[in-house]
Amino acid sequence: MASENKIGLADVVRSLMVTNPIEMAQRASELMRELEDRATTIRREGRVVVIPEGMTYDAAISHIKKLKDAEESTVNLDEHIVAYPLDAAHALMLVISESFGFDASFTSSFDTPYGKVDYRPEFVTVHLSANPHDSVQVPFGAFSLPGIEGHFNIHACRNSKGQHSLHMSASIKGKYRDVFTKLVNDVREKLKTNSIYKGKALKIEFELEKFDMMMGHQPGGQPEAPEFMELHFDEVPMFNQDIESQIETSILTPIKHTARLKDNGMKIKRTVMLAGKYGTGKTLTAKSIANICQQHGWTFLYSKETENLGELLNLAEQYAPALVFVEDTDAILGGERNDELNGLSLELDGIDTKERDVMLVMTTNAIEKVAKLMLRPGRIDDVIEVSEPNADTSYRLLCQCAKGMMLGSEADFRKAIAPMAGNNPAFLTEVVKKAKLRAIGRTVNPSEAGVSLVPEDIAYAVTAVQTHIKLMTQPQQATHIDVPMSSLQVRLNDRAGNGQSLEPSITH
């Protein structure tokens, strides 16, 4: 046992050295409570039991007995670790490995009326990147730790704010209470530096988990894992110059210059709508933005599930700074005012009212159908209309797709590709494919590995693709069959004679 150290006058003075009288009163009150607690209670500091000076032996023995009983009694503890559950479970595994050594069994023993029963946690595969082989196994469910009497349990849940979290509980002896507290705090610290999702590009497909909000857990205990996006740095969309300038200003500048925006008193929050027809490059834009987000430490969340926008924004806030990219919002952005549209409006309003470093980019294929209430400033800050490439952009796309394979003058290639202006980039990509096929077919020496394109290859491919486009765009004619009345009458008479139904049957 150790004697309690007294709090000296110098300690009191230092504690109260503040200029604010209200704060001074608060500190004085806290100091008095601390003095009272130290004078009447026994506490443990590591392996040392601290007894207040002046306490009688009988009182000390009584308090020590109570302390021992409390330490040997089973306590139930629980905490919410705010992070995507599998991310937090991975951080927990790292902490356990560092503190206890990684014991793959994690076996838990429970006392039942039928004796002790051993339970093993379910081990869940957690992917650490887009590489399917880059993964680890983490325990999920009940487990025990070496030297700790009792067991722990983890499962997916949401906290009182609706945020995704890992619920960690323990049923252990009271003397290990500090172990539980340290474990939780260490996991939170580990997530700051070893999160597997923060600053990454993720595809989110909520099955939206049916959480029991009263109990705070998800039936089954396991969450859906985000999917890492496979990104390639050569996947760069190409638009007309004015569109590229708008995307750079409205979307990329806040990502690239986050600190400067804050230094100038500007919020990171922005909501941008990309509007354009199918095939104009909106999905490729998502991948390009994802690359830039990762380069600048932003988390990128991609989804096609607008109905779960609130879930996405909550998750983005947890992994901020973050950008949420949602495609094909036509279904809920159009039409009359309804509960779903009102809910989305509130979510967009919430982005502005909350101090969160979150951006939202949505796409639509029919901007004219978007409800006007959604387009007011504060909900959608910018609308960028992604139009088809002009002649200059068509040429730049040709150069990008051909990757230095073109032989001939720039003027000739510009002339060859010019008829494709106004068509979406997907058709331009097809032009290059057909041009390569023609170039391979005309190669004099089949053993040559390389293929070079000439303007005539592009001109041939343009003509072929234009024919394809013409077939796709011309209206489909209704088909009909000329059936002689005599043939129809014969079939009706035959059926009537055999007692069959007189339903018409057409013969050719």
C-alpha positions in Angstrom: 0.0 0.0 0.0 1.2 3.5 -0.6 0.4 6.7 1.3 -1.6 9.4 -0.5 0.4 12.4 -1.6 -0.8 15.7 -0.4 -1.8 18.5 -2.7 0.4 21.4 -1.9 -0.4 25.1 -1.9 1.7 25.5 -5.1 -0.4 22.9 -6.9 -3.6 24.8 -5.9 -2.2 28.1 -7.1 -1.1 26.7 -10.4 -4.5 25.1 -10.9 -6.3 28.4 -10.3 -3.9 30.6 -12.5 -6.5 31.7 -15.0 -7.8 35.2 -15.8 -11.4 34.2 -16.4 -13.3 34.3 -13.0 -15.9 31.8 -14.2 -13.2 29.3 -15.2 -11.4 29.9 -11.9 -14.6 29.1 -10.0 -15.0 25.9 -12.0 -11.4 24.8 -11.4 -11.8 25.5 -7.7 -14.9 23.4 -7.5 -13.2 20.5 -9.4 -10.2 20.7 -7.1 -12.5 20.5 -4.0 -14.2 17.4 -5.4 -10.9 15.8 -6.1 -9.7 16.5 -2.5 -12.9 15.1 -1.1 -12.6 11.9 -3.2 -9.0 11.4 -2.2 -9.9 11.8 1.4 -12.6 9.1 1.4 -11.8 6.5 -1.2 -9.3 3.9 -1.9 -8.1 3.5 -5.4 -5.8 1.4 -7.5 -3.0 2.8 -9.5 -1.5 -0.1 -11.5 -0.4 -2.7 -9.0 -0.4 -0.2 -6.1 -3.4 0.4 -3.7 -3.5 4.0 -2.6 -5.0 4.7 0.9 -5.9 8.3 1.8 -3.8 9.7 4.6 -5.6 9.7 7.9 -7.9 6.8 7.1 -8.2 4.3 10.0 -7.0 0.7 9.6 -10.6 -0.6 10.0 -11.9 1.8 7.4 -9.0 0.9 5.1 -9.6 -2.9 5.5 -13.3 -2.3 4.8 -12.6 -0.3 1.7 -10.0 -2.7 0.5 -12.5 -5.6 0.8 -15.1 -3.6 -1.2 -12.5 -2.8 -3.8 -11.5 -6.5 -4.0 -15.2 -7.6 -4.3 -15.7 -5.0 -7.1 -12.6 -6.2 -8.9 -13.7 -9.8 -8.7 -17.3 -9.2 -9.8 -18.2 -9.4 -13.4 -18.9 -6.0 -15.1 -20.6 -5.4 -18.4 -19.1 -2.7 -20.5 -19.8 -1.3 -24.0 -18.6 1.4 -26.3 -19.3 2.6 -29.9 -16.3 3.1 -32.1 -17.4 5.4 -34.9 -16.0 3.9 -38.2 -17.2 1.5 -40.8 -17.4 -1.8 -38.8 -14.9 -3.8 -40.7 -12.4 -0.9 -40.6 -12.7 -0.7 -36.8 -12.5 -4.5 -36.6 -9.2 -4.4 -38.5 -7.9 -1.7 -36.3 -8.9 -3.8 -33.2 -7.0 -6.8 -34.6 -3.9 -4.6 -35.0 -4.2 -3.4 -31.4 -4.7 -6.9 -30.0 -1.8 -8.2 -32.0 0.5 -5.4 -30.7 -0.7 -5.8 -27.1 -1.4 -9.5 -26.6 0.1 -11.2 -29.6 -2.2 -12.5 -32.3 -3.9 -15.7 -31.1 -5.9 -17.1 -34.0 -8.2 -19.1 -31.7 -9.6 -16.2 -29.6 -11.6 -18.9 -27.9 -14.3 -17.8 -25.4 -15.6 -19.9 -22.6 -19.1 -19.3 -21.2 -20.6 -20.8 -18.1 -24.0 -22.4 -18.7 -26.3 -24.7 -16.7 -24.7 -27.5 -18.6 -21.1 -26.6 -17.9 -18.6 -24.5 -19.8 -19.1 -24.0 -23.5 -16.4 -22.7 -25.8 -17.2 -20.3 -28.6 -15.0 -19.2 -31.4 -15.5 -15.9 -33.2 -16.4 -16.0 -36.9 -13.4 -14.8 -38.9 -14.3 -12.3 -41.6 -12.2 -11.5 -44.7 -11.4 -7.8 -44.9 -9.9 -6.6 -48.2 -7.2 -3.9 -47.9 -7.1 -2.8 -51.6 -8.5 -3.6 -55.0 -6.1 -6.6 -55.2 -8.2 -9.6 -54.2 -5.1 -11.2 -52.6 -4.5 -8.2 -50.3 -6.7 -9.2 -47.4 -6.7 -10.3 -43.8 -8.9 -12.3 -41.5 -10.4 -10.4 -38.5 -12.4 -11.8 -35.6 -16.1 -10.9 -35.5 -18.4 -11.8 -32.7 -17.4 -13.2 -29.3 -13.7 -13.7 -28.4 -11.4 -13.8 -25.4 -7.9 -12.4 -24.7 -5.0 -14.0 -23.0 -4.9 -13.4 -19.2 -8.3 -11.6 -19.2 -11.1 -13.4 -17.3 -14.3 -13.0 -19.3 -15.1 -12.3 -22.9 -15.5 -9.6 -25.4 -17.9 -9.1 -28.3 -18.0 -7.0 -31.4 -20.8 -6.4 -34.0 -21.9 -3.9 -36.6 -24.2 -1.2 -35.5 -25.1 2.4 -35.6 -24.7 4.9 -32.8 -27.4 7.3 -31.6 -26.6 9.7 -34.5 -27.2 6.9 -37.1 -23.5 6.7 -37.9 -21.9 3.4 -38.8 -19.9 2.0 -35.9 -18.5 -1.0 -34.3 -20.2 -1.9 -31.0 -17.7 -3.4 -28.6 -18.8 -4.9 -25.4 -17.2 -6.9 -22.7 -18.3 -9.1 -19.8 -15.2 -9.3 -17.7 -13.9 -9.1 -14.1 -13.9 -5.5 -12.7 -10.2 -5.5 -12.3 -9.8 -5.5 -16.1 -12.0 -2.5 -16.7 -9.0 -0.4 -17.6 -7.9 -3.0 -20.1 -11.2 -2.5 -21.9 -11.0 1.3 -21.8 -7.4 1.2 -23.2 -8.4 -1.2 -25.9 -11.2 1.0 -27.1 -9.0 4.2 -27.0 -6.1 2.4 -28.8 -8.5 1.3 -31.6 -9.7 4.9 -32.0 -6.1 6.1 -32.2 -5.2 3.3 -34.6 -8.0 4.4 -37.0 -6.5 7.8 -37.3 -3.4 6.4 -39.0 -4.3 2.9 -40.2 -7.8 3.2 -41.5 -8.3 0.9 -44.6 -11.0 3.1 -46.1 -10.0 6.7 -45.3 -8.5 8.4 -48.4 -9.5 5.5 -50.7 -11.9 5.2 -53.6 -14.8 2.9 -52.6 -17.9 1.6 -54.3 -20.8 1.4 -51.9 -23.8 -0.8 -52.3 -25.8 -0.8 -49.2 -28.3 -3.6 -49.0 -29.4 -1.2 -46.6 -28.8 -3.2 -43.5 -31.9 -3.6 -41.4 -30.6 -2.4 -38.1 -32.5 -2.8 -34.9 -32.2 0.8 -33.7 -33.6 0.0 -30.2 -31.0 -2.7 -29.6 -28.4 -0.9 -31.6 -27.2 -3.9 -33.6 -27.7 -5.4 -37.0 -29.2 -8.9 -37.1 -26.5 -11.3 -38.2 -23.8 -9.0 -36.9 -21.8 -8.4 -40.1 -21.9 -5.4 -42.4 -21.5 -5.3 -46.1 -18.0 -4.4 -47.1 -17.2 -1.5 -49.4 -15.6 -2.5 -52.7 -12.3 -0.8 -53.7 -12.4 0.8 -57.1 -9.9 -0.3 -59.7 -8.5 3.0 -61.0 -6.1 3.6 -63.9 -4.4 6.9 -64.4 -4.9 6.9 -68.1 -8.7 7.0 -67.6 -9.1 10.7 -68.1 -12.3 12.1 -69.6 -12.1 14.7 -72.3 -14.7 17.4 -72.8 -15.0 20.6 -74.6 -12.7 23.3 -73.1 -15.5 25.2 -71.3 -16.8 22.1 -69.7 -13.4 21.0 -68.5 -12.9 24.5 -67.0 -16.2 24.2 -65.0 -15.3 20.8 -63.7 -11.9 22.0 -62.6 -13.3 25.1 -60.8 -16.4 23.5 -59.2 -15.1 20.0 -58.3 -11.4 19.7 -58.5 -10.3 23.0 -57.0 -11.8 22.2 -53.5 -10.0 18.8 -53.6 -6.6 20.1 -54.7 -6.6 23.3 -52.6 -8.6 22.3 -49.4 -6.3 24.2 -47.0 -6.4 27.4 -49.1 -10.2 27.4 -49.2 -10.3 27.2 -45.5 -7.7 29.9 -45.0 -9.9 32.1 -47.1 -13.0 31.4 -45.0 -14.7 29.1 -47.6 -16.6 25.9 -46.9 -15.6 22.7 -48.6 -19.2 21.8 -48.9 -20.4 21.8 -52.5 -23.2 20.0 -54.4 -22.7 19.7 -58.2 -25.0 18.2 -60.9 -23.4 16.7 -64.0 -26.1 16.7 -66.7 -25.7 15.0 -70.1 -26.9 12.2 -72.3 -25.7 8.6 -72.0 -22.2 8.0 -73.2 -20.9 11.6 -72.7 -18.3 10.5 -70.1 -20.0 11.1 -66.8 -18.9 7.7 -65.4 -15.3 8.1 -66.7 -15.4 11.5 -64.9 -16.2 9.7 -61.7 -13.0 7.5 -62.0 -10.9 10.6 -62.8 -12.2 12.4 -59.8 -11.6 9.3 -57.7 -7.9 9.3 -58.8 -7.5 13.0 -57.8 -9.2 12.4 -54.5 -6.8 9.6 -53.6 -3.8 11.8 -54.6 -4.9 14.5 -52.2 -6.0 12.3 -49.2 -9.8 12.5 -49.9 -12.1 9.6 -49.5 -14.2 8.9 -52.6 -17.6 7.1 -52.3 -19.3 6.0 -55.5 -22.9 4.7 -55.6 -25.9 4.3 -57.8 -28.3 4.2 -54.8 -29.7 7.7 -54.4 -32.3 6.4 -52.0 -29.5 5.8 -49.5 -28.0 9.3 -49.9 -28.3 9.9 -46.2 -26.3 6.8 -45.5 -23.6 7.9 -47.9 -23.3 11.4 -46.5 -23.1 10.0 -42.9 -20.3 7.7 -44.0 -18.6 10.5 -45.9 -18.6 12.7 -42.8 -16.9 9.9 -40.8 -14.2 9.7 -43.4 -13.9 13.4 -44.3 -12.7 15.1 -46.3 -14.8 13.0 -48.7 -16.6 13.3 -52.0 -19.8 11.3 -52.7 -20.5 10.5 -56.4 -24.0 9.3 -57.2 -25.1 8.3 -60.7 -28.5 8.2 -62.4 -30.5 10.4 -60.0 -33.3 10.9 -62.5 -35.7 8.6 -60.6 -36.0 10.7 -57.5 -35.1 14.2 -58.7 -38.0 14.6 -61.1 -41.8 14.8 -60.8 -44.0 16.3 -58.2 -43.2 17.0 -54.6 -43.2 13.8 -52.6 -41.8 12.3 -49.4 -38.7 10.9 -51.2 -38.0 14.2 -52.9 -38.5 16.2 -49.7 -36.2 13.8 -47.9 -33.5 14.3 -50.5 -34.0 18.1 -50.2 -33.4 17.9 -46.4 -30.2 15.9 -47.0 -28.9 18.5 -49.4 -29.9 21.3 -47.0 -28.0 19.4 -44.2 -24.8 19.5 -46.2 -24.9 23.2 -46.0 -25.9 23.6 -42.4 -23.3 21.1 -41.0 -19.7 21.9 -40.8 -18.5 18.8 -42.7 -15.9 18.6 -45.3 -18.1 16.7 -47.7 -18.8 17.3 -51.4 -21.6 15.7 -53.4 -21.6 15.2 -57.2 -24.8 13.8 -58.8 -25.4 12.9 -62.4 -28.6 13.0 -64.5 -29.5 12.1 -68.1 -32.5 14.4 -68.2 -31.9 17.7 -66.5 -35.2 19.0 -67.8 -37.0 16.5 -65.6 -35.3 17.6 -62.4 -37.7 19.3 -60.0 -37.0 23.1 -59.8 -37.0 23.0 -56.0 -33.8 20.9 -56.2 -32.0 23.5 -58.3 -32.0 26.4 -56.0 -28.6 27.6 -54.6 -27.7 25.8 -51.3 -29.0 22.5 -52.6 -27.3 22.2 -55.9 -24.6 24.9 -56.3 -23.6 24.2 -59.9 -25.1 22.5 -62.9 -22.6 21.4 -65.5 -24.1 20.4 -68.8 -21.8 17.8 -70.4 -22.3 18.1 -74.1 -21.0 16.0 -77.0 -17.5 16.7 -78.1 -16.9 19.4 -80.8 -14.5 19.0 -83.7 -11.4 20.0 -81.6 -12.3 17.7 -78.7 -13.0 14.9 -81.2 -9.5 15.2 -82.5 -8.0 15.3 -79.0 -10.0 12.2 -78.2 -8.6 10.5 -81.3 -5.1 11.3 -80.2 -5.8 10.0 -76.8 -7.3 6.7 -78.0 -4.6 6.2 -80.7 -1.8 6.8 -78.2 0.9 8.0 -80.7 0.0 5.5 -83.5 -1.0 8.1 -86.1 1.2 8.6 -89.1 0.4 11.7 -91.3 -0.4 15.3 -91.0 -2.5 16.7 -88.2 -4.7 18.5 -90.8 -5.5 15.2 -92.6 -6.5 13.5 -89.3 -8.6 16.5 -88.2 -10.4 16.3 -91.6 -10.9 12.5 -91.3 -12.4 12.7 -87.7 -14.4 15.9 -88.2 -17.7 14.1 -89.3 -17.8 12.5 -85.8 -18.2 15.9 -84.0 -21.4 15.9 -81.9 -21.3 12.2 -81.2 -20.6 10.8 -77.8 -17.1 9.5 -76.9 -18.1 5.9 -77.0 -18.5 6.2 -80.8 -15.1 7.8 -81.1 -13.6 4.9 -79.3 -15.3 2.5 -81.7 -13.8 4.5 -84.6 -10.3 3.9 -83.3 -11.0 0.2 -82.9 -12.2 -0.2 -86.5 -9.3 1.9 -87.8 -6.9 -0.4 -86.0 -8.6 -3.5 -87.6 -8.2 -1.9 -91.0 -4.6 -1.0 -90.3 -3.8 -4.6 -89.3 -5.5 -6.0 -92.4 -3.5 -3.8 -94.8 -0.1 -4.4 -93.1 2.3 -5.7 -95.8 4.4 -7.7 -93.4 2.1 -9.7 -91.0 5.1 -10.4 -88.7 5.3 -6.7 -87.8 4.1 -6.3 -84.2 3.3 -2.6 -84.3 0.3 -1.0 -86.0 0.3 2.5 -87.4 -2.8 4.5 -88.4 -3.1 6.7 -91.4 -5.9 9.2 -92.1 -7.5 6.7 -94.6 -8.0 4.2 -91.7 -9.8 6.8 -89.7 -12.0 7.9 -92.7 -12.9 4.3 -93.4 -13.8 3.7 -89.7 -15.8 7.0 -89.5 -18.0 5.9 -92.5 -18.6 2.5 -90.9 -19.5 3.9 -87.5 -21.8 6.6 -89.1 -23.7 3.8 -90.8 -24.1 2.1 -87.4 -25.3 5.3 -85.9 -27.8 5.9 -88.7 -29.3 2.4 -88.1 -29.6 3.1 -84.4 -31.3 6.5 -84.8 -33.8 5.9 -87.6 -37.3 5.2 -86.3 -38.4 1.6 -86.2 -41.2 0.8 -88.6 -44.1 -1.3 -87.5 -44.3 -4.7 -89.1 -47.5 -6.3 -90.4 -48.5 -9.6 -92.1 -50.9 -9.8 -95.0 -53.1 -12.7 -94.4 -55.7 -13.7 -97.1 -59.2 -13.9 -95.7 -59.7 -17.2 -97.5 -56.9 -18.8 -95.4 -58.3 -17.5 -92.1 -61.8 -18.7 -93.0 -60.6 -22.2 -93.8 -58.9 -22.5 -90.4 -62.0 -21.3 -88.6 -64.2 -23.8 -90.4 -61.8 -26.7 -89.6 -61.8 -25.9 -85.9 -65.5 -25.6 -85.8 -65.9 -29.0 -87.4 -63.7 -30.6 -84.8 -65.5 -29.0 -81.8 -62.5 -26.7 -81.1 -62.6 -23.1 -80.0 -63.2 -20.6 -82.8 -60.1 -18.5 -82.0 -58.4 -17.2 -85.1 -55.2 -19.0 -86.2 -53.1 -17.3 -88.9 -51.3 -19.4 -91.5 -48.6 -18.3 -93.9 
